[in-house]
Amino acid sequence: MKKILLLLMTIFLLGCSQGKKAYPTIQEKLTAMESYKTDAELTYISDKGKTQYTATMTAAKDGRYIILTSKPEDYKGNIVMYDGKMVWQYDPKLEDNKISVNPPDKASRREIILFSFLENYVKSKDVSLGVASLDEGLCTVLEAQIPGNNALMSTEKLWVNNETQDPVKLVIYDSENKERIVAEFTNFEYNYSIDDNTFTLEQ
């Protein structure tokens, strides 16, 4: 009888362990992320109004990223890429010099990359964790401080769907807690396969 009970308990425990998610918490899954690819609706908000873009973003944990814009039409096909050292920009509408190089990386662009948020979240002295409901479902909300004393980019929040554990929205606030940048994510792919050609530009 003891052997039978031991066997049943072993089967039960194995079944429970197999049923658990690979990442018990959202924070653990985000921390384990090495790369990602996602579609994004980007909204930049200033005192003059809003500017919106539709883009596809691919990023790696080492800081490299590439952003391909599809809307608005004037920016269709534009690419901004950071290869870890320089920022490369590709504009298909230019007849000559379609590719340009710029040494500094803009904070307004760098901070919409989720790995920047995660770095800020880990370093923040005062971080909060909350729950909110979006159209996508119940979400966990992570908050972090943005270093640098930039009045236009002071804090940020990341909404992560509790069921899928996918990031769905990132909002950057100014020092007066007004929204300045809103990034909404769809078709999110964790640990997207990156090869040697991912962060290259071909004219």
Accessible surface in RSA format (square Angstrom, percent):
REM  Atomic radii and reference values for relative SASA: ProtOr
REM  Chains: A
REM  Algorithm: Lee & Richards
REM  Probe-radius: 1.40
REM  Slices: 20
REM RES _ NUM      All-atoms   Total-Side   Main-Chain    Non-polar    All polar
REM                ABS   REL    ABS   REL    ABS   REL    ABS   REL    ABS   REL
RES MET A   1   166.31  86.1 126.68  83.8  39.63  94.4 113.91  96.8  52.41  69.4
RES LYS A   2   177.36  86.5 170.58 104.7   6.78  16.1 114.74 103.3  62.62  66.7
RES LYS A   3   176.74  86.2 170.15 104.4   6.59  15.7 115.21 103.7  61.53  65.5
RES ILE A   4   101.66  57.9 100.53  74.9   1.13   2.7 101.66  73.2   0.00   0.0
RES LEU A   5    94.44  52.6  94.28  67.4   0.16   0.4  94.29  66.2   0.15   0.4
RES LEU A   6   118.92  66.2 116.57  83.4   2.35   5.9 118.00  82.9   0.92   2.5
RES LEU A   7   108.04  60.2 104.41  74.7   3.63   9.1 107.63  75.6   0.41   1.1
RES LEU A   8   101.68  56.6  97.33  69.6   4.35  10.9  97.60  68.5   4.08  11.0
RES MET A   9   117.99  61.1 115.21  76.2   2.79   6.6  91.48  77.8  26.51  35.1
RES THR A  10    60.75  43.2  58.73  59.5   2.03   4.8  45.11  60.6  15.64  23.6
RES ILE A  11   101.18  57.6  97.42  72.6   3.75   9.0  98.94  71.2   2.24   6.1
RES PHE A  12   136.60  68.3 128.43  79.5   8.18  21.3 135.59  82.2   1.01   2.9
RES LEU A  13   109.23  60.8 105.12  75.2   4.12  10.3 105.40  74.0   3.83  10.3
RES LEU A  14   100.06  55.7  99.65  71.3   0.40   1.0 100.06  70.3   0.00   0.0
RES GLY A  15    42.07  51.9   0.00   N/A  42.07  51.9  31.43  86.2  10.64  23.8
RES CYS A  16    56.62  42.8  44.60  49.7  12.02  28.2  24.83  62.9  31.79  34.3
RES SER A  17    62.35  52.7  47.43  63.3  14.92  34.4  40.63  86.5  21.72  30.4
RES GLN A  18   147.19  82.3 114.09  83.4  33.11  78.8  44.03  93.7 103.17  78.2
RES GLY A  19    65.30  80.5   0.00   N/A  65.30  80.5  36.31  99.6  29.00  64.9
RES LYS A  20   151.56  73.9 130.68  80.2  20.88  49.7  80.85  72.8  70.71  75.3
RES LYS A  21   112.28  54.8  94.56  58.0  17.72  42.2  83.58  75.2  28.70  30.6
RES ALA A  22    92.73  85.3  51.42  79.4  41.31  94.0  64.15  90.3  28.58  75.7
RES TYR A  23    69.77  32.6  69.07  39.3   0.69   1.8  39.94  30.0  29.83  36.8
RES PRO A  24   100.19  73.0  67.97  62.0  32.22 117.1  74.71  61.7  25.48 158.3
RES THR A  25    58.59  41.7  54.07  54.8   4.52  10.8  56.55  76.0   2.04   3.1
RES ILE A  26    14.71   8.4  12.18   9.1   2.53   6.1  12.18   8.8   2.53   6.9
RES GLN A  27    55.71  31.2  53.55  39.1   2.16   5.1  30.39  64.7  25.32  19.2
RES GLU A  28    87.14  50.0  80.92  61.2   6.22  14.8  37.41  72.4  49.72  40.6
RES LYS A  29    36.59  17.9  35.44  21.7   1.15   2.7   7.70   6.9  28.89  30.8
RES LEU A  30     1.92   1.1   1.37   1.0   0.55   1.4   1.37   1.0   0.55   1.5
RES THR A  31    91.29  64.9  84.35  85.5   6.93  16.5  68.79  92.4  22.49  34.0
RES ALA A  32    41.31  38.0  24.81  38.3  16.51  37.5  34.63  48.8   6.68  17.7
RES MET A  33     1.05   0.5   0.00   0.0   1.05   2.5   0.80   0.7   0.25   0.3
RES GLU A  34   100.75  57.8  96.71  73.2   4.04   9.6  46.49  89.9  54.26  44.3
RES SER A  35     8.73   7.4   8.73  11.7   0.00   0.0   4.06   8.6   4.67   6.5
RES TYR A  36     0.00   0.0   0.00   0.0   0.00   0.0   0.00   0.0   0.00   0.0
RES LYS A  37    61.86  30.2  61.86  38.0   0.00   0.0  17.49  15.7  44.37  47.3
RES THR A  38     1.39   1.0   0.00   0.0   1.39   3.3   1.39   1.9   0.00   0.0
RES ASP A  39    48.19  33.8  47.73  47.5   0.46   1.1  15.11  35.6  33.08  33.0
RES ALA A  40     2.12   2.0   0.00   0.0   2.12   4.8   1.12   1.6   1.00   2.7
RES GLU A  41    85.11  48.9  84.61  64.0   0.51   1.2  42.76  82.7  42.35  34.6
RES LEU A  42     7.89   4.4   7.27   5.2   0.63   1.6   7.27   5.1   0.63   1.7
RES THR A  43    14.78  10.5  14.78  15.0   0.00   0.0   5.54   7.4   9.24  14.0
RES TYR A  44    57.15  26.7  54.68  31.1   2.47   6.4  45.51  34.2  11.64  14.3
RES ILE A  45    39.30  22.4  31.67  23.6   7.63  18.4  32.17  23.2   7.13  19.3
RES SER A  46    61.05  51.6  52.56  70.1   8.49  19.6  41.48  88.3  19.56  27.4
RES ASP A  47   137.16  96.1  96.49  96.0  40.67  96.2  41.28  97.2  95.88  95.6
RES LYS A  48   205.11 100.1 163.80 100.5  41.31  98.4 114.55 103.1  90.56  96.5
RES GLY A  49    35.42  43.7   0.00   N/A  35.42  43.7  32.86  90.2   2.57   5.7
RES LYS A  50   144.24  70.4 108.94  66.8  35.30  84.0  52.84  47.6  91.40  97.4
RES THR A  51    66.52  47.3  63.00  63.9   3.51   8.4  33.66  45.2  32.86  49.7
RES GLN A  52   117.27  65.6 103.71  75.8  13.56  32.3  24.56  52.3  92.71  70.3
RES TYR A  53    49.53  23.1  47.10  26.8   2.43   6.3  24.87  18.7  24.66  30.4
RES THR A  54    30.95  22.0  30.85  31.3   0.10   0.2  23.23  31.2   7.72  11.7
RES ALA A  55     2.09   1.9   0.31   0.5   1.78   4.0   1.38   1.9   0.72   1.9
RES THR A  56    38.41  27.3  36.16  36.7   2.25   5.4  14.08  18.9  24.33  36.8
RES MET A  57     0.29   0.2   0.29   0.2   0.00   0.0   0.29   0.2   0.00   0.0
RES THR A  58     9.17   6.5   9.03   9.2   0.14   0.3   0.82   1.1   8.35  12.6
RES ALA A  59     0.00   0.0   0.00   0.0   0.00   0.0   0.00   0.0   0.00   0.0
RES ALA A  60     7.42   6.8   7.24  11.2   0.18   0.4   7.24  10.2   0.18   0.5
RES LYS A  61   102.72  50.1  84.12  51.6  18.60  44.3  59.96  54.0  42.76  45.5
RES ASP A  62    98.67  69.1  57.93  57.7  40.74  96.3  50.49 118.8  48.18  48.1
RES GLY A  63    30.44  37.5   0.00   N/A  30.44  37.5  25.89  71.1   4.54  10.2
RES ARG A  64    73.65  30.9  73.61  37.5   0.04   0.1  13.46  18.4  60.19  36.5
RES TYR A  65     1.80   0.8   1.80   1.0   0.00   0.0   1.80   1.4   0.00   0.0
RES ILE A  66    26.87  15.3  26.46  19.7   0.41   1.0  26.46  19.1   0.41   1.1
RES ILE A  67    10.67   6.1  10.21   7.6   0.46   1.1  10.21   7.3   0.46   1.3
RES LEU A  68    79.37  44.2  78.39  56.1   0.98   2.5  78.39  55.1   0.98   2.6
RES THR A  69    18.08  12.9  17.42  17.7   0.67   1.6   0.37   0.5  17.71  26.8
RES SER A  70    48.07  40.6  44.12  58.9   3.96   9.1  36.88  78.5  11.19  15.7
RES LYS A  71   130.12  63.5 130.12  79.8   0.00   0.0  73.58  66.2  56.55  60.2
RES PRO A  72    55.26  40.3  48.60  44.3   6.66  24.2  55.09  45.5   0.17   1.1
RES GLU A  73   119.63  68.7 112.79  85.3   6.84  16.3  60.01 116.1  59.62  48.7
RES ASP A  74   108.66  76.1  98.13  97.7  10.53  24.9  19.82  46.7  88.83  88.6
RES TYR A  75   100.43  46.9 100.43  57.1   0.00   0.0  55.96  42.1  44.47  54.8
RES LYS A  76   110.22  53.8 106.95  65.6   3.27   7.8  53.90  48.5  56.31  60.0
RES GLY A  77    22.75  28.1   0.00   N/A  22.75  28.1  20.53  56.4   2.22   5.0
RES ASN A  78    27.62  19.0  27.33  26.4   0.29   0.7   6.37  15.3  21.24  20.5
RES ILE A  79    32.40  18.4  31.43  23.4   0.97   2.3  31.50  22.7   0.90   2.4
RES VAL A  80    26.76  17.6  26.74  24.2   0.02   0.1  26.74  23.2   0.02   0.1
RES MET A  81     6.49   3.4   6.49   4.3   0.00   0.0   6.49   5.5   0.00   0.0
RES TYR A  82    46.30  21.6  46.30  26.3   0.00   0.0  16.91  12.7  29.39  36.2
RES ASP A  83    48.47  34.0  33.86  33.7  14.61  34.5  12.67  29.8  35.81  35.7
RES GLY A  84    34.64  42.7   0.00   N/A  34.64  42.7  13.42  36.8  21.22  47.5
RES LYS A  85   172.28  84.0 153.49  94.2  18.79  44.7 100.29  90.3  71.99  76.7
RES MET A  86    64.48  33.4  64.48  42.7   0.00   0.0  44.60  37.9  19.89  26.3
RES VAL A  87     0.57   0.4   0.57   0.5   0.00   0.0   0.57   0.5   0.00   0.0
RES TRP A  88    76.81  30.8  76.81  37.2   0.00   0.0  76.35  40.7   0.45   0.7
RES GLN A  89    59.71  33.4  58.98  43.1   0.72   1.7  12.69  27.0  47.01  35.7
RES TYR A  90    40.34  18.8  38.23  21.8   2.11   5.5  14.87  11.2  25.47  31.4
RES ASP A  91    39.57  27.7  39.33  39.2   0.23   0.6  11.26  26.5  28.30  28.2
RES PRO A  92    43.72  31.9  29.55  26.9  14.17  51.5  29.62  24.5  14.10  87.6
RES LYS A  93   114.94  56.1  83.60  51.3  31.34  74.6  83.68  75.3  31.25  33.3
RES LEU A  94    83.97  46.8  82.22  58.8   1.75   4.4  83.82  58.9   0.15   0.4
RES GLU A  95   161.15  92.5 133.42 100.9  27.73  66.0  53.76 104.0 107.39  87.7
RES ASP A  96   107.80  75.5  95.73  95.3  12.07  28.6  27.86  65.6  79.94  79.7
RES ASN A  97   123.08  84.9 108.78 105.1  14.30  34.4  28.23  68.0  94.85  91.7
RES LYS A  98    50.46  24.6  48.40  29.7   2.07   4.9  33.72  30.4  16.74  17.8
RES ILE A  99    44.41  25.3  25.95  19.3  18.46  44.5  25.95  18.7  18.46  50.1
RES SER A 100    51.63  43.6  46.24  61.7   5.39  12.4  40.89  87.1  10.74  15.0
RES VAL A 101    61.24  40.3  37.34  33.8  23.90  57.6  37.34  32.4  23.90  64.8
RES ASN A 102    55.27  38.1  55.21  53.4   0.06   0.1  14.07  33.9  41.20  39.8
RES PRO A 103    88.51  64.5  78.33  71.4  10.18  37.0  78.80  65.1   9.71  60.4
RES PRO A 104   100.08  72.9  85.94  78.3  14.14  51.4  96.28  79.5   3.80  23.6
RES ASP A 105    29.19  20.4  10.86  10.8  18.32  43.3  10.00  23.5  19.18  19.1
RES LYS A 106   131.66  64.2 124.53  76.4   7.12  17.0  77.11  69.4  54.55  58.1
RES ALA A 107    33.61  30.9  26.92  41.5   6.69  15.2  26.92  37.9   6.69  17.7
RES SER A 108    41.49  35.1  39.33  52.5   2.16   5.0  22.89  48.7  18.61  26.1
RES ARG A 109    28.84  12.1  28.81  14.7   0.03   0.1  12.45  17.0  16.39   9.9
RES ARG A 110    90.25  37.9  90.25  46.0   0.00   0.0  36.03  49.2  54.22  32.9
RES GLU A 111    10.96   6.3  10.96   8.3   0.00   0.0   0.04   0.1  10.92   8.9
RES ILE A 112     0.84   0.5   0.84   0.6   0.00   0.0   0.84   0.6   0.00   0.0
RES ILE A 113     5.51   3.1   5.51   4.1   0.00   0.0   5.51   4.0   0.00   0.0
RES LEU A 114     0.40   0.2   0.40   0.3   0.00   0.0   0.40   0.3   0.00   0.0
RES PHE A 115    21.15  10.6  15.32   9.5   5.83  15.2  15.80   9.6   5.35  15.3
RES SER A 116    18.35  15.5  14.92  19.9   3.43   7.9   6.29  13.4  12.05  16.9
RES PHE A 117     0.01   0.0   0.01   0.0   0.00   0.0   0.01   0.0   0.00   0.0
RES LEU A 118    25.36  14.1  24.95  17.8   0.41   1.0  25.33  17.8   0.03   0.1
RES GLU A 119    91.93  52.8  83.99  63.5   7.94  18.9  30.50  59.0  61.44  50.2
RES ASN A 120    10.06   6.9   8.57   8.3   1.48   3.6   1.08   2.6   8.98   8.7
RES TYR A 121    39.59  18.5  35.82  20.4   3.77   9.8  24.97  18.8  14.62  18.0
RES VAL A 122   122.15  80.4  94.34  85.4  27.81  67.0 100.10  87.0  22.05  59.8
RES LYS A 123   141.14  68.9 113.25  69.5  27.89  66.4  83.19  74.9  57.96  61.7
RES SER A 124    17.39  14.7   0.22   0.3  17.17  39.5   5.00  10.6  12.39  17.4
RES LYS A 125   192.77  94.0 159.04  97.6  33.73  80.3 109.72  98.8  83.05  88.5
RES ASP A 126   107.02  75.0  94.52  94.1  12.50  29.6  32.54  76.6  74.48  74.3
RES VAL A 127    67.24  44.2  39.12  35.4  28.12  67.7  40.59  35.3  26.64  72.3
RES SER A 128    55.01  46.5  48.52  64.7   6.50  15.0  46.49  99.0   8.52  11.9
RES LEU A 129   105.60  58.8  72.19  51.6  33.40  84.0  72.49  50.9  33.11  89.1
RES GLY A 130    31.52  38.9   0.00   N/A  31.52  38.9  29.61  81.3   1.91   4.3
RES VAL A 131   103.17  67.9  69.85  63.2  33.32  80.3  69.85  60.7  33.32  90.4
RES ALA A 132    33.25  30.6  25.54  39.4   7.70  17.5  33.25  46.8   0.00   0.0
RES SER A 133    88.98  75.2  60.46  80.7  28.52  65.7  32.30  68.8  56.68  79.4
RES LEU A 134    46.41  25.8  32.71  23.4  13.70  34.4  39.48  27.7   6.93  18.7
RES ASP A 135   155.27 108.8 115.02 114.5  40.25  95.2  37.69  88.7 117.58 117.3
RES GLU A 136    93.98  54.0  65.16  49.3  28.82  68.6  39.69  76.8  54.29  44.3
RES GLY A 137    28.14  34.7   0.00   N/A  28.14  34.7  28.14  77.2   0.00   0.0
RES LEU A 138   102.66  57.2  91.94  65.8  10.72  26.9  92.07  64.7  10.59  28.5
RES CYS A 139     0.00   0.0   0.00   0.0   0.00   0.0   0.00   0.0   0.00   0.0
RES THR A 140    19.21  13.7  19.21  19.5   0.00   0.0   7.07   9.5  12.13  18.3
RES VAL A 141    16.91  11.1  15.98  14.5   0.93   2.2  15.98  13.9   0.93   2.5
RES LEU A 142     0.84   0.5   0.84   0.6   0.00   0.0   0.84   0.6   0.00   0.0
RES GLU A 143    46.05  26.4  46.05  34.8   0.00   0.0   7.59  14.7  38.46  31.4
RES ALA A 144     0.38   0.4   0.00   0.0   0.38   0.9   0.38   0.5   0.00   0.0
RES GLN A 145    76.32  42.7  73.74  53.9   2.58   6.1  22.69  48.3  53.62  40.7
RES ILE A 146    13.11   7.5   3.10   2.3  10.00  24.1   3.10   2.2  10.00  27.1
RES PRO A 147    91.85  66.9  69.47  63.3  22.39  81.4  80.76  66.7  11.09  68.9
RES GLY A 148    67.41  83.1   0.00   N/A  67.41  83.1  35.72  98.0  31.68  71.0
RES ASN A 149   157.37 108.5 118.73 114.7  38.64  93.0  39.62  95.4 117.74 113.8
RES ASN A 150    61.79  42.6  53.77  52.0   8.02  19.3  19.36  46.6  42.43  41.0
RES ALA A 151    62.59  57.6  53.17  82.1   9.42  21.4  57.82  81.4   4.78  12.7
RES LEU A 152   101.86  56.7 101.86  72.9   0.00   0.0 101.86  71.5   0.00   0.0
RES MET A 153    11.45   5.9  11.44   7.6   0.01   0.0   8.39   7.1   3.06   4.1
RES SER A 154    34.17  28.9  27.86  37.2   6.31  14.5   5.69  12.1  28.49  39.9
RES THR A 155    31.70  22.5  31.70  32.1   0.00   0.0  27.44  36.9   4.26   6.4
RES GLU A 156     0.00   0.0   0.00   0.0   0.00   0.0   0.00   0.0   0.00   0.0
RES LYS A 157    59.69  29.1  59.69  36.6   0.00   0.0   7.97   7.2  51.72  55.1
RES LEU A 158     0.30   0.2   0.30   0.2   0.00   0.0   0.30   0.2   0.00   0.0
RES TRP A 159    24.96  10.0  24.96  12.1   0.00   0.0  22.98  12.3   1.98   3.2
RES VAL A 160     0.00   0.0   0.00   0.0   0.00   0.0   0.00   0.0   0.00   0.0
RES ASN A 161     9.95   6.9   9.95   9.6   0.00   0.0   0.08   0.2   9.87   9.5
RES ASN A 162    48.67  33.6  37.65  36.4  11.02  26.5  22.91  55.1  25.76  24.9
RES GLU A 163   147.88  84.9 130.34  98.6  17.54  41.8  50.08  96.9  97.80  79.9
RES THR A 164    72.63  51.7  55.84  56.6  16.79  40.0  60.99  81.9  11.64  17.6
RES GLN A 165    13.51   7.6  13.37   9.8   0.14   0.3   1.48   3.2  12.03   9.1
RES ASP A 166    36.28  25.4  36.28  36.1   0.00   0.0   5.36  12.6  30.92  30.8
RES PRO A 167     1.05   0.8   0.00   0.0   1.05   3.8   0.00   0.0   1.05   6.5
RES VAL A 168    13.59   8.9  11.46  10.4   2.13   5.1  11.46  10.0   2.13   5.8
RES LYS A 169    37.55  18.3  37.55  23.0   0.00   0.0   6.11   5.5  31.44  33.5
RES LEU A 170     1.37   0.8   0.78   0.6   0.60   1.5   0.78   0.5   0.60   1.6
RES VAL A 171     0.20   0.1   0.20   0.2   0.00   0.0   0.20   0.2   0.00   0.0
RES ILE A 172     0.49   0.3   0.49   0.4   0.00   0.0   0.49   0.4   0.00   0.0
RES TYR A 173    20.14   9.4  20.14  11.5   0.00   0.0  10.87   8.2   9.27  11.4
RES ASP A 174     8.28   5.8   5.69   5.7   2.59   6.1   2.10   4.9   6.18   6.2
RES SER A 175    75.96  64.2  43.20  57.7  32.75  75.4  30.67  65.3  45.29  63.4
RES GLU A 176   122.17  70.1  97.11  73.5  25.07  59.7  42.83  82.9  79.34  64.8
RES ASN A 177   105.47  72.7  89.75  86.7  15.72  37.9  27.10  65.2  78.37  75.7
RES LYS A 178   117.94  57.5 113.28  69.5   4.66  11.1  69.82  62.8  48.12  51.3
RES GLU A 179    77.02  44.2  67.95  51.4   9.08  21.6  18.75  36.3  58.28  47.6
RES ARG A 180    35.29  14.8  33.74  17.2   1.56   3.7   9.85  13.5  25.44  15.4
RES ILE A 181     7.08   4.0   7.02   5.2   0.07   0.2   7.02   5.1   0.07   0.2
RES VAL A 182    17.80  11.7  17.77  16.1   0.03   0.1  17.77  15.4   0.03   0.1
RES ALA A 183     0.28   0.3   0.28   0.4   0.00   0.0   0.28   0.4   0.00   0.0
RES GLU A 184    80.50  46.2  79.60  60.2   0.90   2.1  14.27  27.6  66.23  54.1
RES PHE A 185     5.83   2.9   0.00   0.0   5.83  15.2   0.03   0.0   5.80  16.6
RES THR A 186    80.21  57.0  74.16  75.2   6.05  14.4  67.80  91.1  12.41  18.8
RES ASN A 187   111.77  77.1  86.03  83.1  25.74  62.0  34.53  83.1  77.24  74.7
RES PHE A 188    23.25  11.6   2.37   1.5  20.88  54.3   2.37   1.4  20.88  59.8
RES GLU A 189    84.39  48.4  79.83  60.4   4.56  10.9  31.27  60.5  53.12  43.4
RES TYR A 190    43.32  20.2  22.36  12.7  20.96  54.5  22.08  16.6  21.24  26.2
RES ASN A 191    72.03  49.7  51.49  49.8  20.54  49.5  23.24  55.9  48.79  47.2
RES TYR A 192    64.76  30.2  57.55  32.7   7.22  18.8  28.08  21.1  36.69  45.2
RES SER A 193    98.26  83.0  77.71 103.7  20.54  47.3  51.19 109.0  47.07  65.9
RES ILE A 194    50.87  28.9  18.98  14.1  31.89  76.9  18.98  13.7  31.89  86.5
RES ASP A 195    90.50  63.4  78.55  78.2  11.95  28.3  41.44  97.5  49.06  48.9
RES ASP A 196   138.54  97.0 116.44 115.9  22.11  52.3  39.21  92.3  99.33  99.1
RES ASN A 197   108.67  74.9  98.33  95.0  10.34  24.9  20.67  49.7  88.00  85.1
RES THR A 198    29.53  21.0  14.62  14.8  14.92  35.5  17.96  24.1  11.58  17.5
RES PHE A 199    13.04   6.5   4.22   2.6   8.82  22.9   4.23   2.6   8.81  25.2
RES THR A 200    65.06  46.3  51.05  51.8  14.01  33.4  49.65  66.7  15.40  23.3
RES LEU A 201    33.40  18.6   7.28   5.2  26.12  65.7   8.06   5.7  25.34  68.2
RES GLU A 202   149.44  85.8 122.20  92.4  27.24  64.9  48.76  94.3 100.68  82.2
RES GLN A 203   142.08  79.4  81.87  59.8  60.21 143.3  44.76  95.3  97.32  73.8
END  Absolute sums over single chains surface
CHAIN  1 A    12596.3      10455.2       2141.1       7113.1       5483.2
END  Absolute sums over all chains
TOTAL         12596.3      10455.2       2141.1       7113.1       5483.2
